[in-house]
């Protein structure tokens, strides 16, 4: 089989890397050519915090207070630091979001290498290409071009690196402390970060007694003597994780209150069917944000693929449970985020589940699916199963095609929004037309009031 499918082109490797870099280059071009340095929507709330910061009146509550259902402690700290350094040049926030995107891509490729350390080259290149298409997709345009949305990139990168730490060969105290820190950052960057704690608990609890290094064939001298120590150590890790989890969740819920103008934080029974559709559409958004039916079917397809490929790999006995815990954690995060978001947002309608800003939260599911399919493709190649090999590559191709189409739709949406907002930047600097200023915030009075804060401290468009 090696001779039948061997890649004969001498520059094939470089061609794959060139293709993998295209989504990154396209995003960079869009960021340079179509970015706006003007506050938009929720950023006008941040203008209040900036006014206090430059007047010397900041308190801890300004960072800790709720924003909708979120405690944005770490995003606020980051955004304040960037605003101090740049006089609130919002382009700095967009660059920070891009760097978090790079971090997510690095975490994705590390997860792939861990799950399929011995994967063949013919599977490695397509998998990394599809990961690049997902992570840098313009379907996330609301997050790429709004500095305030850096919170979602920060949360997902923290979750992914936290899961990577828990998946390490040897789970020592330093690594679990690092994972706990990642969990704290995720929790206080966006509400769905709460999902990380039960995922981490299951990862630690179900972790095999031996590491991957110990599973390799070698002579073990005193295995019987040391059988008690790993068990006691596991209990200690589980208890410590449980304690920190309870503290983090309790801190998040302390004086938590629902937003008056938002729907109830749980769907009534009559919305049960709509809630299911919302969750499925949320999960399918990385492939479809322009069709409610398409996003729902993509969500169903994603769940079927994940369950079927995971079950097939385990049933083949060619991989061990240990290799699949990381992809399962990634998928579990996206599913938990979908369930949480649906509780608070289903009354807004299923279309809201396809919002571009939620694609970042759904991406880990598809990252996990791509990793599992790549692993299945590698095994099919080694076992000479031609049909399964071609089927795996066909599914990866389909995911790549739908992702590119979705990115094209996102690109057109942002260019349309860019031209809609550009006149409002001019009006913010030198005009008072409420109809145009309303493009920056539904209430133009808020824009006019907080514009004075920007003028007084020479921030944003007044800092030129």
Helices and strands as residue ranges (DSSP letters): H 2-5, H 12-33, H 43-55, H 60-64, E 66-67, E 70-71, H 73-86, H 90-115, H 121-135, G 138-140, H 141-144, G 147-149, H 150-166, H 173-187, G 191-194, H 195-205, H 212-215, H 227-253, G 269-271, H 272-284, H 292-316, H 321-345, G 346-348, G 350-354, G 356-358, H 359-382, H 386-430, H 434-437, H 444-456, G 460-462
